[in-house]
Structures are given as C-alpha cells and as structure tokens.
Amino acid sequence: MKKEKEPKVVYFKDELNDDFADNKISTKTLDNSYKYINNSWLFRFNSFWLRYLFAVPVLTIMMLFMYRPKIKNKQVLKQVKKQGYYIYANHVIPLDPIIIPVKANPGKACIIISSYDAFSIHPIVTWLIKHFYTIPIPSDKEMFKNYVDCLSWHIKKKHRVLIFPEAHIWPYYNRIRNFKAGSFRYPVNDNAPIVTMTTTFKKRRGNKPPKPIIYVDGPFYPDESLSYRERVDELANRAYEAMKYRSENEENFEYIHYEKKDD
C-alpha cells in the first residue's frame, strides 16, 4: 500500500500581505490615462466571441482534465440572476478567476478585479484579459473614482463583479484568512447584493492535488439601518463568517500546510 504523503509545509509571516503566486512578474505602473469603461461596439464584439465562442468551451474542457471542480448550493444564484451583484471568493487556485465565472454561470458577464500583475505580462495578454472583463485595481487615488464608477456601471448593466478580499493567492490553503473590509464599500455604494463562493478541497486517491468543491452562500444585502461604515463592516463580517463556516467542513482536505514563522 502506497504511503500517504505528508502535506508540504509553507511558512508565512504576514497573513494579510504575503503572496505565494511565485509568478516572477515585473509589475508595471498603471497609466493614469487607463480607460476603465470601454463600451465601443468593437470592444463588445471582440469580448463576445472571445468569451463565448472560445474561452468558455476551451476552459470547460480544461477544467475536466485539470481540477474537475464542483459547485454546491448553486440555487442561491437564482435569487440574483436578474440583477447585478458582487461575488467574494477565497483565492486558492491560480485559475480561480476563470473557474468561478464559468462554473457559476458562463452566460452572464463577470468583471474580474485583479492586481496590475496580470496586465504586466505581455501586450497580447493585456489585450485578452481586458476583453475577458478583467479590470485592474488603481495604483493611485486620482484613478480611484473612475475605478469605482466602473464597478457601479457594470452593476447597473446587471453584470457580476468578482473580488478576492484576501487579495493574495495561497495555493490550496484550506482555511479563510482575515481580510480587510475595504472592498465591501462597493456593494454598499451600489446597495447591491453579494454572494460568497468558498473553495474547499476534497481528497483524491493517491497524492493527486485535491478536487475543488465550491460552496455558494447568500445573497447578503447591505443593512440600510446602519451607518455607512457599519454597513461596510457588517457586510464584510457576514461574508467572512459564511466563508469560514464552509472552510471548517471536516472534509476540507489540507494538501499544503501553512504555518506562521516566528520572527
């Protein structure tokens, strides 16, 4: 009988800021002239055929051979399918931004919030991810208003916005890290619902990487009886508790063990 492999150990210092993407990308600075909203007919045409005629079929086939993810409690999405909403997810697989929109609803546009790393790889890659509705987090305060206006514009268009509140990827981490409440200002600004999508892991035979199981919870709405700041914090806390609850499932397999390194 093959011996069970011990989990790989990864040491971290800062739960909020450590990043284990290991992508070796030299991040560029976002140009102040960056156009957040592009609603030209050419952009919409290219986006349509790239996403629906190329990306979705290809990625669906890829997922069958790579991760084989399964989504549970998907009926939650029926409650928000006719409106714009925000998705908050834990970032534990490099293809998270692709898997979640395709598995949840490939027919509904999904805006993916990303650091500028993804836009620093190659001009062709930048062109592609823009047409997959990926938008970068602004690098300075002057651009922030355009960024927030862009999110609101998409919500009004009944699109989805995918946010990873943990910010940085920790591959195969089977718990939820503490995250800042800042990104929950957007649904409060728009008085829009949110859903959480928590990726957990199911053990597979041998020492193969585990199978992702994605749990959907919500929808959660901003509590209008509270002050603005309280609404943001309360919504962030509800999202955190929902994701934490799913991650504490006893079947959530630890493939990589993360341990805090003492100074």
C-alpha positions in Angstrom: 0.0 0.0 0.0 1.3 3.4 -1.0 2.4 5.6 1.9 0.3 8.7 2.5 2.3 11.8 1.6 2.7 14.4 4.3 1.4 17.9 3.4 4.0 20.3 2.0 4.8 23.0 4.6 4.8 26.7 3.6 5.9 29.3 6.1 4.3 32.8 6.2 4.9 35.9 8.2 2.1 38.3 7.3 -1.4 36.8 6.8 -2.7 39.9 5.1 0.2 40.7 2.7 2.2 37.5 2.0 1.7 36.3 -1.6 2.7 32.8 -2.8 1.9 33.3 -6.5 5.6 32.9 -7.4 4.8 34.3 -10.9 8.1 36.3 -11.1 6.2 39.1 -12.9 7.8 42.6 -13.0 4.8 44.7 -12.2 4.4 47.9 -14.2 2.7 51.0 -13.0 -0.9 51.7 -14.2 -1.1 54.6 -16.6 -3.3 57.5 -15.3 -4.9 57.5 -18.7 -6.2 54.0 -18.3 -9.8 53.7 -19.6 -11.9 51.8 -17.2 -15.2 51.7 -19.2 -15.0 50.7 -22.8 -18.4 50.3 -24.3 -17.5 50.6 -28.0 -19.1 48.2 -30.5 -15.7 46.8 -31.4 -14.8 46.0 -27.8 -18.2 44.4 -27.2 -17.9 42.3 -30.4 -14.4 41.1 -29.6 -15.3 40.4 -26.0 -18.4 38.3 -27.1 -16.6 36.0 -29.5 -13.5 35.6 -27.3 -15.5 34.7 -24.2 -18.5 32.7 -25.5 -17.1 31.1 -28.7 -13.5 30.5 -27.5 -12.8 30.9 -23.7 -15.9 29.1 -22.2 -15.7 25.9 -24.4 -11.9 25.7 -24.1 -11.9 26.3 -20.3 -14.7 23.9 -19.7 -12.7 21.2 -21.3 -9.5 22.2 -19.5 -11.3 22.0 -16.1 -12.4 18.5 -16.9 -8.8 17.3 -17.1 -7.1 19.7 -14.6 -9.2 20.4 -11.5 -12.7 18.9 -12.1 -14.3 21.5 -9.8 -17.8 21.0 -8.4 -20.1 23.8 -7.3 -22.7 23.3 -4.5 -25.7 25.3 -3.3 -25.8 26.9 -6.8 -29.6 27.6 -6.4 -28.6 30.7 -4.4 -27.7 32.4 -7.7 -31.3 32.1 -8.9 -32.2 34.8 -6.4 -29.9 37.4 -8.0 -29.7 36.3 -11.6 -31.8 39.2 -12.9 -29.6 41.9 -11.3 -26.0 42.9 -10.8 -24.2 41.5 -7.8 -20.8 41.1 -6.2 -19.0 37.7 -5.7 -16.5 37.4 -2.9 -14.2 34.3 -3.0 -11.1 32.9 -1.4 -8.0 32.9 -3.7 -6.5 29.4 -3.5 -6.1 28.2 -7.2 -4.3 30.1 -10.0 -7.4 29.6 -12.2 -9.9 30.9 -9.6 -10.8 33.9 -11.7 -11.7 31.6 -14.6 -13.2 28.6 -12.8 -15.7 30.6 -10.8 -17.4 32.6 -13.6 -17.5 29.6 -15.9 -18.9 27.2 -13.3 -21.3 29.6 -11.7 -22.9 31.0 -14.9 -21.0 31.1 -18.2 -23.7 33.1 -19.9 -23.6 36.1 -17.6 -20.8 38.7 -17.9 -18.4 38.7 -14.9 -16.0 41.5 -14.1 -12.8 40.2 -12.5 -10.9 42.5 -10.2 -7.1 42.0 -10.5 -3.9 43.5 -9.4 -1.8 45.0 -12.2 0.4 41.9 -12.3 -1.9 40.3 -14.9 -1.6 43.4 -17.1 2.3 43.4 -16.9 2.9 40.0 -18.6 2.7 40.9 -22.4 0.7 43.3 -24.5 -1.2 40.4 -26.1 -2.1 39.0 -22.7 -3.3 42.5 -21.6 -5.5 42.8 -24.7 -7.0 39.4 -24.0 -7.8 39.8 -20.3 -9.3 43.2 -20.9 -11.8 41.5 -23.3 -12.4 38.9 -20.6 -13.6 41.9 -18.5 -10.7 41.9 -16.1 -10.0 45.4 -14.6 -7.0 46.5 -12.6 -7.1 47.9 -9.1 -5.9 51.6 -9.4 -2.4 52.5 -8.3 -3.2 56.0 -7.1 -6.1 57.9 -5.6 -6.7 60.0 -8.7 -7.9 56.9 -10.6 -10.0 55.5 -7.8 -13.1 57.4 -8.7 -13.0 56.1 -12.3 -12.5 52.6 -10.9 -15.5 52.8 -8.5 -17.7 54.4 -11.2 -16.7 51.4 -13.5 -17.9 48.9 -10.9 -21.2 50.7 -10.4 -21.7 50.9 -14.2 -21.3 47.2 -14.5 -23.7 46.5 -11.6 -26.3 48.7 -13.4 -25.7 46.6 -16.5 -26.7 43.6 -14.4 -23.2 42.1 -14.6 -21.3 40.3 -11.8 -18.1 41.6 -10.1 -15.7 39.0 -8.8 -13.5 40.1 -5.9 -10.9 38.2 -3.8 -10.9 40.0 -0.5 -7.9 38.1 0.7 -6.1 39.8 -2.2 -3.2 37.4 -2.5 -3.1 33.8 -3.6 -2.3 31.0 -1.2 -2.4 27.8 -3.2 -4.6 25.1 -1.7 -5.0 26.8 1.6 -8.0 25.2 3.3 -8.9 27.9 5.7 -10.1 31.6 5.4 -7.6 34.3 6.1 -8.6 37.5 7.8 -9.2 40.2 5.2 -9.8 43.9 5.2 -13.4 45.3 4.8 -12.4 47.9 2.2 -13.7 46.1 -0.8 -17.2 45.8 0.7 -17.7 49.5 0.2 -18.6 48.8 -3.4 -21.8 46.8 -2.8 -22.7 49.3 -0.1 -22.3 52.2 -2.6 -24.5 50.4 -5.1 -26.9 48.9 -2.5 -26.2 45.6 -4.3 -26.3 42.0 -3.0 -23.3 39.9 -2.6 -22.7 36.1 -2.7 -19.7 34.2 -1.3 -18.1 31.4 -3.1 -15.8 29.4 -0.9 -13.4 26.8 -2.4 -12.7 23.8 -0.2 -10.8 20.7 -1.2 -11.8 17.0 -1.4 -9.1 14.4 -1.1 -8.4 12.3 -4.2 -6.7 9.0 -4.5 -3.0 8.8 -4.1 -1.2 12.0 -3.8 -3.0 13.9 -6.6 -4.0 17.5 -6.0 -7.4 17.6 -4.3 -10.7 18.3 -6.1 -12.1 21.9 -5.6 -15.6 22.0 -4.1 -17.1 25.5 -4.3 -19.9 26.4 -1.9 -22.2 29.4 -2.8 -23.8 31.3 0.1 -26.1 34.4 0.3 -27.3 36.6 -1.1 -26.4 39.1 1.6 -27.6 42.7 1.3 -26.2 45.8 3.0 -28.1 46.6 6.2 -29.6 50.1 5.5 -30.5 50.6 9.1 -26.8 51.1 9.9 -24.4 53.9 9.2 -22.2 53.7 6.1 -19.2 52.5 7.9 -21.2 50.0 10.0 -22.8 48.7 6.8 -19.4 48.0 5.2 -18.1 46.2 8.3 -21.2 44.2 8.9 -21.3 43.0 5.3 -17.7 42.1 5.4 -18.2 40.1 8.7 -21.2 38.2 7.2 -19.1 37.3 4.2 -16.2 36.2 6.4 -18.4 34.1 8.7 -20.1 32.3 5.7 -16.7 31.5 4.1 -15.2 30.5 7.5 -18.1 28.1 8.1 -17.6 26.4 4.8 -13.9 26.1 5.3 -14.3 24.4 8.6 -16.0 21.4 7.0 -14.2 18.4 8.4 -13.8 17.0 4.8 -11.8 20.1 3.7 -8.5 18.4 2.9 -5.2 20.0 3.8 -2.9 19.5 0.8 -0.5 22.2 1.8 0.1 23.2 5.4 0.7 26.9 6.1 2.5 27.7 9.3 3.3 31.1 10.7 7.1 31.7 11.0 8.3 33.3 14.2 10.4 36.4 13.9 
